[in-house]
Amino acid sequence: MSQQEVADQLNALATARPHGEAVAADASLVGKWEKWPGPSGRRPTLATLGLLAELYRCDVEDLVDFEDRRRLPEGELRILRHVAHAAITPPAPASPAVTNPAVTNPAPEPACGSDLVHTAAVKSSTWASWAETSNVGDIALEQLLHDTRAIAADYLTADPVALFIRTCALRDRVFRLLEGHQPPRQSTELYVAGGYLCALLAWMSSDLGQLRDADTQGRTAWLCAELADHNGLRAWTLSTRSKVAFWDGRLRDAVNYARQGALYTAPGTVGTLLACQEADAWSVLGARDETDTALQRASQARETQRGQDDIGGLFSCPPLRHANYASAAHLRCGDPQRALAEATAALTQQAGHAYGTVAQVHISAAGAHLALNSPDGAAQALQPVFALPPERRLAPVTARVQELARPLTQTRLVGTVARSLRQRIEDFALDSASRHALTTS
């Protein structure tokens, strides 16, 4: 087997052992295990040796030679002396982290003399040997981030329930790795990956109408951002929490989360999105001046943007998404002409984004047509929205479509087209993504 084949099969074995140590190996990490105890090697844990023995169909003792034994901590040597089986997996400690043998198996301290100095050096060496062990390789970390970016991109076009399940599986893998042992730098990268995945799950949960669960995911994402001390993750997490608060009717919270997120310097388009979200909340509150000010900040953020988005896809704010927020805000603030112009320009001039974003731009255009006493124009604008299959009728889309039913009841819009639109809106909301998720899960 090549080293990459060993890594792939080892990862599969670890995944099949839900109560064992999580492993995210790659060819580089396998090579470092093989080189240990050489200067460029890295000592494998006993759990890893057990998985390797199972993979190679041998005993763990077959994998360690004299030099390996000489460099192993005393605590692990004791286990090797008593267990000579292919699947060595030490009992799970009270804490999920890999136990430091220098702490759990301390050598008796000599009273004085050169033995005292030597023992202190041995204990430091033992700890250093433990500290350099890792259950994840750098290439595997890179792959985890790549997989997270792929999910964020696929969510723009794919079935949300299927993507939710895929995201949960990747988050579980990251969390299991964090329960193992790795150097601080790798732990930080895992916290970043786990935080972005929880933020994605928060966004997806709210799209499926589960706002309380979305809030829980958002809090966990924030914890990961704090543990990683990562401003980009902080900003996107606060953007997600602003979105959840908005659809939960907590508009002041939505404003506060968006403003707090803007305080963190982060690359990419998150500054634009945060300002858009603040404008969104102010427009529902009827605060026109605050809405206009926030929209101006969104335009300024786009003009001064630096760098690229960490994740992209769902966690990005291209011009079409910006226009979606702007057109909705103008409509709520009583300027349907401007809202219609913004929506029309976005649909004809901007590249597509998520199907949910495109649908909401069409909804803004329909709302503007209704405000301008044109139910025929509204019906035409809503055709692409009504064509969405049930599994893509996200909660924000159905909520905004239902908002159009209110102006359709006005006497000036009573007629065949208006009655037909009201019926189609009712039918559309009856079979949504949230209901589809509940019946298929």
Contacts in CASP RR format, 6 or more apart in sequence:
PFRMAT RR
TARGET T0000
AUTHOR 0000-0000-0000
METHOD contacts of the structure
MODEL  1
MSQQEVADQLNALATARPHGEAVAADASLVGKWEKWPGPSGRRPTLATLG
LLAELYRCDVEDLVDFEDRRRLPEGELRILRHVAHAAITPPAPASPAVTN
PAVTNPAPEPACGSDLVHTAAVKSSTWASWAETSNVGDIALEQLLHDTRA
IAADYLTADPVALFIRTCALRDRVFRLLEGHQPPRQSTELYVAGGYLCAL
LAWMSSDLGQLRDADTQGRTAWLCAELADHNGLRAWTLSTRSKVAFWDGR
LRDAVNYARQGALYTAPGTVGTLLACQEADAWSVLGARDETDTALQRASQ
ARETQRGQDDIGGLFSCPPLRHANYASAAHLRCGDPQRALAEATAALTQQ
AGHAYGTVAQVHISAAGAHLALNSPDGAAQALQPVFALPPERRLAPVTAR
VQELARPLTQTRLVGTVARSLRQRIEDFALDSASRHALTTS
1 9 0 8 1.000
2 27 0 8 1.000
3 27 0 8 1.000
3 28 0 8 1.000
3 30 0 8 1.000
3 31 0 8 1.000
3 34 0 8 1.000
4 26 0 8 1.000
4 27 0 8 1.000
4 30 0 8 1.000
6 25 0 8 1.000
6 27 0 8 1.000
6 30 0 8 1.000
6 52 0 8 1.000
6 55 0 8 1.000
7 25 0 8 1.000
7 26 0 8 1.000
7 27 0 8 1.000
7 29 0 8 1.000
7 30 0 8 1.000
7 140 0 8 1.000
9 55 0 8 1.000
10 23 0 8 1.000
10 25 0 8 1.000
10 30 0 8 1.000
10 48 0 8 1.000
10 51 0 8 1.000
10 52 0 8 1.000
10 55 0 8 1.000
11 23 0 8 1.000
11 24 0 8 1.000
11 25 0 8 1.000
11 140 0 8 1.000
13 51 0 8 1.000
13 54 0 8 1.000
13 55 0 8 1.000
14 20 0 8 1.000
14 21 0 8 1.000
14 22 0 8 1.000
14 23 0 8 1.000
14 51 0 8 1.000
15 173 0 8 1.000
17 51 0 8 1.000
17 89 0 8 1.000
19 92 0 8 1.000
20 47 0 8 1.000
20 89 0 8 1.000
20 92 0 8 1.000
21 45 0 8 1.000
21 47 0 8 1.000
21 48 0 8 1.000
21 89 0 8 1.000
21 98 0 8 1.000
21 135 0 8 1.000
21 179 0 8 1.000
21 180 0 8 1.000
22 135 0 8 1.000
22 173 0 8 1.000
22 176 0 8 1.000
22 177 0 8 1.000
22 179 0 8 1.000
22 180 0 8 1.000
23 47 0 8 1.000
23 48 0 8 1.000
23 51 0 8 1.000
23 135 0 8 1.000
23 136 0 8 1.000
23 177 0 8 1.000
24 135 0 8 1.000
24 136 0 8 1.000
24 137 0 8 1.000
24 140 0 8 1.000
24 141 0 8 1.000
24 143 0 8 1.000
24 144 0 8 1.000
24 173 0 8 1.000
24 177 0 8 1.000
25 135 0 8 1.000
25 136 0 8 1.000
25 137 0 8 1.000
25 140 0 8 1.000
26 137 0 8 1.000
26 138 0 8 1.000
26 139 0 8 1.000
26 140 0 8 1.000
26 143 0 8 1.000
27 139 0 8 1.000
28 137 0 8 1.000
28 138 0 8 1.000
28 139 0 8 1.000
29 42 0 8 1.000
29 134 0 8 1.000
29 136 0 8 1.000
29 137 0 8 1.000
29 138 0 8 1.000
29 139 0 8 1.000
29 140 0 8 1.000
31 41 0 8 1.000
32 40 0 8 1.000
32 41 0 8 1.000
32 42 0 8 1.000
33 41 0 8 1.000
33 42 0 8 1.000
33 43 0 8 1.000
33 44 0 8 1.000
33 48 0 8 1.000
33 52 0 8 1.000
35 41 0 8 1.000
35 42 0 8 1.000
36 42 0 8 1.000
36 43 0 8 1.000
36 44 0 8 1.000
36 68 0 8 1.000
36 71 0 8 1.000
37 43 0 8 1.000
37 67 0 8 1.000
37 68 0 8 1.000
37 70 0 8 1.000
37 71 0 8 1.000
42 132 0 8 1.000
42 133 0 8 1.000
42 134 0 8 1.000
43 71 0 8 1.000
43 72 0 8 1.000
43 129 0 8 1.000
43 130 0 8 1.000
43 132 0 8 1.000
43 133 0 8 1.000
44 52 0 8 1.000
44 133 0 8 1.000
45 98 0 8 1.000
45 133 0 8 1.000
45 135 0 8 1.000
45 181 0 8 1.000
46 60 0 8 1.000
46 76 0 8 1.000
46 79 0 8 1.000
46 80 0 8 1.000
46 88 0 8 1.000
46 89 0 8 1.000
46 90 0 8 1.000
47 88 0 8 1.000
47 89 0 8 1.000
47 90 0 8 1.000
48 135 0 8 1.000
49 60 0 8 1.000
49 63 0 8 1.000
49 64 0 8 1.000
49 88 0 8 1.000
50 60 0 8 1.000
50 86 0 8 1.000
50 87 0 8 1.000
50 88 0 8 1.000
50 89 0 8 1.000
51 87 0 8 1.000
52 63 0 8 1.000
53 59 0 8 1.000
53 60 0 8 1.000
53 62 0 8 1.000
53 63 0 8 1.000
53 86 0 8 1.000
53 87 0 8 1.000
53 88 0 8 1.000
54 86 0 8 1.000
54 87 0 8 1.000
56 62 0 8 1.000
56 63 0 8 1.000
57 86 0 8 1.000
58 86 0 8 1.000
59 84 0 8 1.000
59 85 0 8 1.000
59 86 0 8 1.000
60 80 0 8 1.000
60 83 0 8 1.000
60 84 0 8 1.000
60 85 0 8 1.000
60 86 0 8 1.000
60 88 0 8 1.000
61 80 0 8 1.000
61 84 0 8 1.000
64 72 0 8 1.000
64 80 0 8 1.000
69 77 0 8 1.000
69 80 0 8 1.000
71 129 0 8 1.000
72 80 0 8 1.000
72 129 0 8 1.000
73 101 0 8 1.000
73 102 0 8 1.000
73 105 0 8 1.000
73 126 0 8 1.000
73 129 0 8 1.000
73 130 0 8 1.000
74 101 0 8 1.000
74 105 0 8 1.000
74 107 0 8 1.000
74 126 0 8 1.000
75 101 0 8 1.000
75 104 0 8 1.000
75 105 0 8 1.000
76 101 0 8 1.000
78 105 0 8 1.000
79 88 0 8 1.000
79 90 0 8 1.000
80 88 0 8 1.000
90 99 0 8 1.000
93 99 0 8 1.000
96 179 0 8 1.000
96 180 0 8 1.000
97 179 0 8 1.000
97 180 0 8 1.000
97 181 0 8 1.000
98 130 0 8 1.000
98 133 0 8 1.000
98 135 0 8 1.000
98 180 0 8 1.000
98 181 0 8 1.000
100 127 0 8 1.000
100 130 0 8 1.000
101 126 0 8 1.000
101 130 0 8 1.000
102 123 0 8 1.000
102 124 0 8 1.000
102 126 0 8 1.000
102 127 0 8 1.000
102 130 0 8 1.000
103 127 0 8 1.000
106 123 0 8 1.000
107 119 0 8 1.000
107 122 0 8 1.000
107 123 0 8 1.000
109 116 0 8 1.000
109 119 0 8 1.000
110 116 0 8 1.000
110 119 0 8 1.000
130 181 0 8 1.000
131 183 0 8 1.000
132 183 0 8 1.000
133 181 0 8 1.000
134 181 0 8 1.000
134 182 0 8 1.000
134 183 0 8 1.000
134 186 0 8 1.000
135 177 0 8 1.000
135 180 0 8 1.000
135 181 0 8 1.000
135 182 0 8 1.000
136 177 0 8 1.000
136 182 0 8 1.000
136 186 0 8 1.000
136 190 0 8 1.000
137 186 0 8 1.000
138 186 0 8 1.000
141 186 0 8 1.000
141 189 0 8 1.000
141 190 0 8 1.000
141 193 0 8 1.000
144 170 0 8 1.000
144 173 0 8 1.000
144 174 0 8 1.000
144 190 0 8 1.000
144 193 0 8 1.000
145 189 0 8 1.000
145 192 0 8 1.000
145 193 0 8 1.000
147 170 0 8 1.000
148 170 0 8 1.000
148 193 0 8 1.000
148 194 0 8 1.000
148 196 0 8 1.000
148 197 0 8 1.000
148 200 0 8 1.000
148 311 0 8 1.000
149 311 0 8 1.000
149 312 0 8 1.000
149 313 0 8 1.000
151 163 0 8 1.000
151 166 0 8 1.000
151 167 0 8 1.000
151 170 0 8 1.000
151 197 0 8 1.000
151 200 0 8 1.000
152 196 0 8 1.000
152 200 0 8 1.000
152 311 0 8 1.000
152 312 0 8 1.000
152 313 0 8 1.000
152 314 0 8 1.000
152 315 0 8 1.000
153 312 0 8 1.000
153 313 0 8 1.000
153 314 0 8 1.000
154 163 0 8 1.000
155 163 0 8 1.000
155 200 0 8 1.000
155 204 0 8 1.000
155 313 0 8 1.000
155 314 0 8 1.000
155 354 0 8 1.000
156 313 0 8 1.000
156 314 0 8 1.000
156 353 0 8 1.000
156 354 0 8 1.000
156 355 0 8 1.000
157 354 0 8 1.000
157 355 0 8 1.000
159 391 0 8 1.000
159 392 0 8 1.000
160 204 0 8 1.000
160 207 0 8 1.000
160 208 0 8 1.000
160 391 0 8 1.000
160 392 0 8 1.000
160 394 0 8 1.000
160 433 0 8 1.000
160 437 0 8 1.000
161 208 0 8 1.000
161 391 0 8 1.000
161 433 0 8 1.000
161 436 0 8 1.000
161 437 0 8 1.000
161 440 0 8 1.000
161 441 0 8 1.000
163 204 0 8 1.000
164 201 0 8 1.000
164 204 0 8 1.000
164 205 0 8 1.000
164 208 0 8 1.000
164 437 0 8 1.000
167 197 0 8 1.000
167 200 0 8 1.000
167 201 0 8 1.000
167 204 0 8 1.000
168 201 0 8 1.000
170 197 0 8 1.000
171 194 0 8 1.000
171 197 0 8 1.000
171 198 0 8 1.000
171 201 0 8 1.000
174 190 0 8 1.000
174 193 0 8 1.000
174 194 0 8 1.000
174 197 0 8 1.000
175 194 0 8 1.000
177 190 0 8 1.000
178 187 0 8 1.000
178 190 0 8 1.000
178 191 0 8 1.000
182 190 0 8 1.000
188 227 0 8 1.000
188 228 0 8 1.000
188 229 0 8 1.000
188 230 0 8 1.000
189 228 0 8 1.000
191 224 0 8 1.000
191 225 0 8 1.000
191 227 0 8 1.000
191 228 0 8 1.000
191 230 0 8 1.000
192 224 0 8 1.000
192 225 0 8 1.000
192 228 0 8 1.000
192 230 0 8 1.000
192 233 0 8 1.000
194 221 0 8 1.000
194 224 0 8 1.000
195 220 0 8 1.000
195 221 0 8 1.000
195 224 0 8 1.000
195 225 0 8 1.000
195 228 0 8 1.000
195 233 0 8 1.000
195 237 0 8 1.000
196 221 0 8 1.000
196 233 0 8 1.000
196 236 0 8 1.000
196 310 0 8 1.000
196 311 0 8 1.000
196 315 0 8 1.000
198 217 0 8 1.000
198 218 0 8 1.000
198 220 0 8 1.000
198 221 0 8 1.000
198 224 0 8 1.000
199 217 0 8 1.000
199 218 0 8 1.000
199 221 0 8 1.000
199 233 0 8 1.000
199 236 0 8 1.000
199 237 0 8 1.000
199 240 0 8 1.000
199 315 0 8 1.000
200 314 0 8 1.000
200 315 0 8 1.000
201 214 0 8 1.000
201 217 0 8 1.000
202 214 0 8 1.000
202 215 0 8 1.000
202 216 0 8 1.000
202 217 0 8 1.000
202 218 0 8 1.000
202 221 0 8 1.000
202 237 0 8 1.000
202 240 0 8 1.000
202 241 0 8 1.000
202 244 0 8 1.000
203 214 0 8 1.000
203 240 0 8 1.000
203 243 0 8 1.000
203 244 0 8 1.000
203 314 0 8 1.000
205 211 0 8 1.000
205 213 0 8 1.000
205 214 0 8 1.000
205 217 0 8 1.000
206 214 0 8 1.000
206 243 0 8 1.000
206 244 0 8 1.000
206 247 0 8 1.000
206 395 0 8 1.000
206 396 0 8 1.000
207 394 0 8 1.000
207 395 0 8 1.000
207 396 0 8 1.000
207 433 0 8 1.000
208 394 0 8 1.000
208 395 0 8 1.000
208 433 0 8 1.000
208 434 0 8 1.000
208 437 0 8 1.000
209 247 0 8 1.000
209 395 0 8 1.000
209 434 0 8 1.000
210 434 0 8 1.000
211 244 0 8 1.000
211 247 0 8 1.000
211 248 0 8 1.000
214 240 0 8 1.000
214 244 0 8 1.000
215 241 0 8 1.000
215 244 0 8 1.000
215 248 0 8 1.000
218 237 0 8 1.000
218 240 0 8 1.000
218 241 0 8 1.000
218 244 0 8 1.000
221 233 0 8 1.000
221 237 0 8 1.000
221 240 0 8 1.000
222 234 0 8 1.000
222 237 0 8 1.000
222 238 0 8 1.000
222 241 0 8 1.000
224 233 0 8 1.000
225 232 0 8 1.000
225 233 0 8 1.000
225 234 0 8 1.000
225 237 0 8 1.000
226 234 0 8 1.000
231 264 0 8 1.000
231 265 0 8 1.000
231 266 0 8 1.000
232 264 0 8 1.000
232 266 0 8 1.000
232 267 0 8 1.000
232 270 0 8 1.000
232 310 0 8 1.000
233 310 0 8 1.000
234 261 0 8 1.000
234 264 0 8 1.000
234 266 0 8 1.000
235 261 0 8 1.000
235 262 0 8 1.000
235 264 0 8 1.000
235 266 0 8 1.000
235 270 0 8 1.000
235 271 0 8 1.000
235 274 0 8 1.000
236 266 0 8 1.000
236 270 0 8 1.000
236 310 0 8 1.000
236 311 0 8 1.000
236 315 0 8 1.000
238 257 0 8 1.000
238 258 0 8 1.000
238 260 0 8 1.000
238 261 0 8 1.000
238 264 0 8 1.000
238 274 0 8 1.000
239 257 0 8 1.000
239 258 0 8 1.000
239 261 0 8 1.000
239 270 0 8 1.000
239 273 0 8 1.000
239 274 0 8 1.000
239 277 0 8 1.000
239 315 0 8 1.000
241 257 0 8 1.000
242 253 0 8 1.000
242 254 0 8 1.000
242 255 0 8 1.000
242 257 0 8 1.000
242 258 0 8 1.000
242 274 0 8 1.000
242 277 0 8 1.000
242 278 0 8 1.000
242 281 0 8 1.000
243 254 0 8 1.000
243 277 0 8 1.000
245 251 0 8 1.000
245 253 0 8 1.000
245 254 0 8 1.000
245 257 0 8 1.000
246 254 0 8 1.000
246 277 0 8 1.000
246 280 0 8 1.000
246 281 0 8 1.000
246 284 0 8 1.000
247 395 0 8 1.000
247 396 0 8 1.000
247 399 0 8 1.000
251 281 0 8 1.000
251 284 0 8 1.000
251 285 0 8 1.000
252 281 0 8 1.000
252 285 0 8 1.000
254 277 0 8 1.000
254 278 0 8 1.000
254 280 0 8 1.000
254 281 0 8 1.000
255 278 0 8 1.000
255 281 0 8 1.000
255 282 0 8 1.000
257 277 0 8 1.000
258 274 0 8 1.000
258 275 0 8 1.000
258 277 0 8 1.000
258 278 0 8 1.000
258 281 0 8 1.000
259 274 0 8 1.000
259 278 0 8 1.000
261 270 0 8 1.000
261 271 0 8 1.000
261 274 0 8 1.000
262 271 0 8 1.000
262 274 0 8 1.000
262 275 0 8 1.000
262 278 0 8 1.000
262 297 0 8 1.000
266 310 0 8 1.000
267 306 0 8 1.000
267 307 0 8 1.000
267 308 0 8 1.000
267 309 0 8 1.000
267 310 0 8 1.000
268 305 0 8 1.000
268 306 0 8 1.000
268 307 0 8 1.000
268 308 0 8 1.000
268 309 0 8 1.000
268 310 0 8 1.000
268 316 0 8 1.000
269 301 0 8 1.000
269 302 0 8 1.000
269 305 0 8 1.000
269 309 0 8 1.000
269 316 0 8 1.000
269 317 0 8 1.000
269 318 0 8 1.000
270 309 0 8 1.000
270 315 0 8 1.000
270 317 0 8 1.000
271 298 0 8 1.000
271 301 0 8 1.000
271 305 0 8 1.000
271 317 0 8 1.000
272 298 0 8 1.000
272 301 0 8 1.000
272 302 0 8 1.000
272 305 0 8 1.000
272 317 0 8 1.000
272 322 0 8 1.000
273 298 0 8 1.000
273 316 0 8 1.000
273 317 0 8 1.000
273 321 0 8 1.000
273 322 0 8 1.000
274 301 0 8 1.000
275 294 0 8 1.000
275 295 0 8 1.000
275 297 0 8 1.000
275 298 0 8 1.000
275 301 0 8 1.000
276 294 0 8 1.000
276 295 0 8 1.000
276 298 0 8 1.000
276 317 0 8 1.000
276 321 0 8 1.000
276 322 0 8 1.000
276 325 0 8 1.000
276 326 0 8 1.000
277 325 0 8 1.000
278 290 0 8 1.000
278 294 0 8 1.000
278 297 0 8 1.000
279 290 0 8 1.000
279 291 0 8 1.000
279 292 0 8 1.000
279 294 0 8 1.000
279 295 0 8 1.000
279 298 0 8 1.000
279 325 0 8 1.000
279 326 0 8 1.000
279 329 0 8 1.000
280 325 0 8 1.000
280 328 0 8 1.000
280 329 0 8 1.000
282 290 0 8 1.000
282 291 0 8 1.000
282 294 0 8 1.000
282 329 0 8 1.000
283 291 0 8 1.000
283 328 0 8 1.000
283 329 0 8 1.000
283 332 0 8 1.000
283 333 0 8 1.000
284 332 0 8 1.000
286 332 0 8 1.000
286 333 0 8 1.000
288 333 0 8 1.000
291 329 0 8 1.000
291 332 0 8 1.000
291 333 0 8 1.000
292 333 0 8 1.000
295 325 0 8 1.000
295 326 0 8 1.000
295 329 0 8 1.000
298 322 0 8 1.000
298 325 0 8 1.000
298 326 0 8 1.000
302 319 0 8 1.000
302 322 0 8 1.000
309 315 0 8 1.000
309 316 0 8 1.000
313 354 0 8 1.000
314 354 0 8 1.000
318 350 0 8 1.000
318 351 0 8 1.000
318 352 0 8 1.000
318 353 0 8 1.000
319 346 0 8 1.000
319 350 0 8 1.000
319 351 0 8 1.000
320 346 0 8 1.000
320 350 0 8 1.000
320 351 0 8 1.000
320 352 0 8 1.000
320 353 0 8 1.000
320 357 0 8 1.000
320 358 0 8 1.000
320 361 0 8 1.000
321 353 0 8 1.000
321 354 0 8 1.000
321 357 0 8 1.000
323 342 0 8 1.000
323 343 0 8 1.000
323 345 0 8 1.000
323 346 0 8 1.000
323 350 0 8 1.000
323 361 0 8 1.000
324 346 0 8 1.000
324 357 0 8 1.000
324 360 0 8 1.000
324 361 0 8 1.000
324 364 0 8 1.000
326 342 0 8 1.000
327 339 0 8 1.000
327 340 0 8 1.000
327 342 0 8 1.000
327 343 0 8 1.000
327 346 0 8 1.000
327 361 0 8 1.000
327 364 0 8 1.000
327 365 0 8 1.000
327 368 0 8 1.000
328 339 0 8 1.000
328 360 0 8 1.000
328 364 0 8 1.000
328 400 0 8 1.000
330 336 0 8 1.000
330 338 0 8 1.000
330 339 0 8 1.000
330 342 0 8 1.000
331 339 0 8 1.000
331 364 0 8 1.000
331 367 0 8 1.000
331 368 0 8 1.000
331 371 0 8 1.000
334 371 0 8 1.000
336 367 0 8 1.000
336 368 0 8 1.000
336 371 0 8 1.000
336 372 0 8 1.000
337 368 0 8 1.000
337 372 0 8 1.000
339 364 0 8 1.000
339 365 0 8 1.000
339 367 0 8 1.000
339 368 0 8 1.000
339 371 0 8 1.000
340 365 0 8 1.000
340 368 0 8 1.000
340 369 0 8 1.000
340 372 0 8 1.000
342 364 0 8 1.000
343 361 0 8 1.000
343 362 0 8 1.000
343 364 0 8 1.000
343 365 0 8 1.000
343 368 0 8 1.000
344 365 0 8 1.000
346 361 0 8 1.000
347 358 0 8 1.000
347 361 0 8 1.000
347 362 0 8 1.000
347 365 0 8 1.000
352 358 0 8 1.000
355 388 0 8 1.000
355 392 0 8 1.000
356 392 0 8 1.000
356 394 0 8 1.000
356 396 0 8 1.000
356 397 0 8 1.000
358 384 0 8 1.000
359 384 0 8 1.000
359 385 0 8 1.000
359 388 0 8 1.000
359 397 0 8 1.000
360 396 0 8 1.000
360 397 0 8 1.000
360 400 0 8 1.000
362 381 0 8 1.000
362 382 0 8 1.000
362 384 0 8 1.000
362 385 0 8 1.000
363 381 0 8 1.000
363 382 0 8 1.000
363 385 0 8 1.000
363 397 0 8 1.000
363 400 0 8 1.000
363 401 0 8 1.000
363 404 0 8 1.000
365 381 0 8 1.000
366 377 0 8 1.000
366 378 0 8 1.000
366 379 0 8 1.000
366 381 0 8 1.000
366 382 0 8 1.000
366 385 0 8 1.000
366 404 0 8 1.000
367 378 0 8 1.000
367 381 0 8 1.000
367 404 0 8 1.000
367 407 0 8 1.000
369 375 0 8 1.000
369 376 0 8 1.000
369 377 0 8 1.000
369 378 0 8 1.000
369 381 0 8 1.000
370 378 0 8 1.000
370 404 0 8 1.000
370 407 0 8 1.000
370 408 0 8 1.000
370 413 0 8 1.000
371 407 0 8 1.000
373 412 0 8 1.000
373 413 0 8 1.000
375 408 0 8 1.000
375 413 0 8 1.000
375 415 0 8 1.000
375 417 0 8 1.000
375 418 0 8 1.000
375 421 0 8 1.000
376 417 0 8 1.000
378 404 0 8 1.000
378 421 0 8 1.000
379 417 0 8 1.000
379 420 0 8 1.000
379 421 0 8 1.000
382 401 0 8 1.000
382 404 0 8 1.000
382 421 0 8 1.000
382 424 0 8 1.000
385 397 0 8 1.000
385 401 0 8 1.000
385 428 0 8 1.000
386 424 0 8 1.000
386 428 0 8 1.000
388 397 0 8 1.000
390 431 0 8 1.000
390 432 0 8 1.000
390 433 0 8 1.000
390 435 0 8 1.000
390 436 0 8 1.000
391 433 0 8 1.000
391 436 0 8 1.000
391 437 0 8 1.000
392 433 0 8 1.000
393 428 0 8 1.000
393 429 0 8 1.000
393 431 0 8 1.000
393 432 0 8 1.000
393 433 0 8 1.000
393 436 0 8 1.000
394 432 0 8 1.000
394 433 0 8 1.000
395 432 0 8 1.000
395 433 0 8 1.000
395 434 0 8 1.000
398 428 0 8 1.000
398 429 0 8 1.000
398 432 0 8 1.000
398 433 0 8 1.000
398 434 0 8 1.000
401 425 0 8 1.000
401 428 0 8 1.000
401 429 0 8 1.000
402 425 0 8 1.000
402 429 0 8 1.000
404 421 0 8 1.000
404 425 0 8 1.000
405 422 0 8 1.000
405 425 0 8 1.000
405 426 0 8 1.000
407 413 0 8 1.000
408 418 0 8 1.000
408 421 0 8 1.000
408 422 0 8 1.000
408 425 0 8 1.000
409 422 0 8 1.000
END
